[in-house]
Amino acid sequence: MLIAIPVKPFGVAKARLSPVLNAAGRSRLGRAVAAHTVGTALMTGERVAVVTGDDGVAAWARRLGAEVIRETAGGGLNGAADAAVAGAGGGDWLILHADLPGVAPADIEAARHLRQSADYVLAPSYDGGTSLIAGRGSFPFAYGAGSFHRHLRAAGGRARALVRTGLALDLDTPRDLDLARSLFAGTGFPGIPV
């Protein structure tokens, strides 16, 4: 199985956090959380690739021990997911968001296990997005606000939902950051500024 993690350039990531973090803080946060997510995926022993169009992110991913899949310019998250599916070469794939501060190897293992009994596995984020999709072959990705229900419909009854705490919180907004601070207070997680 290919675990593919789309990662934006750190200098432009997390723009919605600008009311509470300056550009340097957003870059540090994005890098730390993405490193946590990539490191967690690498712990599974599966093939792990960062999907990016940015040379700096590609070099960073290689230093962490991940492969790199190049996305086409302007493709956004849907384009990155399509590039990941192509990179899987017809095999199983799992698209995992990079901004999941609570993701653990057990979350990925649960998706792999559930995938054995379903064509697709979808994990919702608490705000209605989709933090993980696993499957094989092409899929009509439709990321954005409310994407979980769009992805469920697109799977045509061939998907199973995976609801797990580690997959539910992705860091997009100041509210998400507040939630992460409260959840990870005292845990020493380096990506969450106090």
C-alpha positions in Angstrom: 0.0 0.0 0.0 1.2 3.5 -0.8 0.6 6.0 2.0 0.6 9.4 0.2 0.7 12.7 2.1 0.1 15.9 0.2 2.2 18.7 1.5 2.0 22.4 0.5 5.1 24.7 0.6 5.6 25.6 4.2 5.9 29.3 3.4 2.3 29.4 2.2 0.6 26.7 4.2 -1.8 27.4 7.0 -3.0 30.8 5.8 -6.2 30.5 7.7 -4.1 30.6 10.9 -2.8 34.1 10.1 -5.1 35.8 12.7 -3.2 33.9 15.5 0.3 33.0 14.0 2.7 35.1 11.9 4.2 33.6 8.7 7.2 32.1 10.5 5.0 30.5 13.1 2.7 29.1 10.5 5.6 27.7 8.6 7.1 26.1 11.8 3.7 24.6 12.8 3.1 23.2 9.3 6.5 21.7 9.1 6.3 20.1 12.6 2.8 18.6 12.2 3.7 17.3 8.7 6.9 15.8 10.1 4.8 14.1 12.8 2.3 12.7 10.1 5.1 11.5 7.8 7.0 9.9 10.7 3.8 8.2 11.9 3.2 6.8 8.4 6.8 5.6 8.2 6.3 3.6 11.4 3.8 1.4 9.6 6.5 -0.1 7.3 4.4 0.7 4.2 5.7 2.7 1.3 5.3 6.4 2.1 5.4 9.3 -0.3 5.0 13.0 0.1 3.0 14.5 -2.8 4.3 18.0 -3.6 5.2 20.4 -6.4 7.7 22.3 -4.2 11.4 21.5 -4.4 12.0 22.5 -0.8 9.3 20.2 0.5 10.6 17.4 -1.7 14.1 17.7 -0.2 12.6 17.8 3.3 10.5 14.7 2.6 13.6 12.8 1.3 15.5 13.7 4.5 12.7 12.2 6.5 13.0 9.0 4.5 9.8 9.4 2.4 9.6 9.1 -1.4 8.4 12.1 -3.4 5.5 12.1 -5.9 5.4 15.3 -8.0 2.1 17.0 -8.3 1.2 19.2 -11.3 1.1 23.0 -10.6 -2.3 24.3 -9.7 -3.8 20.9 -9.0 -4.6 21.6 -5.4 -5.5 18.7 -3.0 -7.6 16.9 -5.6 -4.7 17.0 -8.1 -2.3 15.8 -5.4 -4.6 12.9 -4.6 -4.8 12.0 -8.3 -1.0 12.1 -8.6 -0.8 9.8 -5.6 -3.2 7.3 -7.2 -1.1 7.3 -10.3 2.0 6.8 -8.1 0.4 3.7 -6.6 0.7 2.1 -10.0 -2.7 0.3 -9.8 -2.1 -0.9 -6.2 -3.7 0.1 -3.0 -3.3 3.7 -1.8 -4.1 5.7 1.2 -4.3 9.5 1.1 -3.5 11.0 4.5 -3.7 14.7 5.3 -0.4 16.2 6.5 -1.9 18.3 9.3 -3.1 15.7 11.8 -1.3 16.3 15.1 -3.0 13.4 16.8 -2.5 10.7 14.1 -1.0 7.5 15.4 0.2 4.3 13.7 -3.0 2.6 15.1 -5.1 5.0 13.1 -3.5 4.0 9.8 -3.6 0.3 10.8 -7.3 0.6 11.4 -7.8 2.0 7.9 -5.7 -0.8 6.4 -7.7 -3.4 8.3 -11.1 -1.9 7.3 -9.9 -1.7 3.7 -9.9 -5.5 3.6 -13.7 -5.5 3.8 -14.5 -2.4 1.7 -13.6 -0.9 -1.6 -12.9 2.5 0.1 -12.3 3.7 3.6 -13.1 7.3 4.4 -12.3 9.1 7.7 -14.1 12.4 8.5 -12.5 15.3 10.2 -14.6 16.9 12.9 -15.6 19.8 10.6 -17.0 17.6 7.8 -13.8 17.3 5.7 -12.0 14.1 4.8 -8.7 13.4 6.5 -8.1 9.9 5.0 -9.2 8.1 2.0 -8.0 4.6 1.1 -8.8 2.5 -2.0 -7.5 1.2 -5.2 -7.7 2.6 -8.7 -9.2 5.9 -9.7 -11.5 7.9 -7.4 -13.4 11.2 -8.0 -11.7 13.2 -5.3 -13.8 16.3 -4.2 -11.9 17.9 -1.3 -13.0 21.1 0.3 -15.6 22.1 2.9 -18.1 19.2 3.5 -16.0 16.8 1.4 -16.7 13.7 3.6 -20.3 13.5 2.4 -19.3 14.1 -1.3 -16.7 11.3 -1.0 -19.3 9.0 0.5 -21.7 9.6 -2.4 -18.9 9.2 -4.9 -18.0 5.8 -3.4 -21.6 4.7 -4.3 -22.2 2.5 -1.2 -18.8 0.8 -1.4 -17.1 2.7 1.4 -16.8 2.2 5.1 -16.4 5.2 7.5 -13.5 5.2 10.0 -14.1 7.6 12.9 -11.0 8.0 15.1 -9.8 10.8 17.3 -6.3 10.8 15.6 -7.9 11.4 12.2 -10.6 13.9 13.3 -8.6 17.0 14.1 -6.7 18.7 11.3 -5.2 22.1 11.8 -6.8 24.6 9.5 -8.3 27.4 11.7 -7.6 29.2 15.0 -10.3 27.0 16.5 -8.5 23.9 15.4 -5.3 25.2 17.0 -7.1 25.9 20.3 -8.5 22.4 20.3 -5.0 20.9 19.6 -3.5 23.0 22.4 -6.1 21.7 24.8 -5.8 18.1 23.6 -2.0 18.0 23.6 -1.3 20.2 26.6 1.5 18.6 28.6 2.3 16.0 26.0 5.4 17.7 24.7 4.1 17.6 21.1 6.6 20.1 19.5 4.3 21.3 16.8 1.7 23.0 19.0 2.8 26.4 20.3 1.5 27.2 23.7 
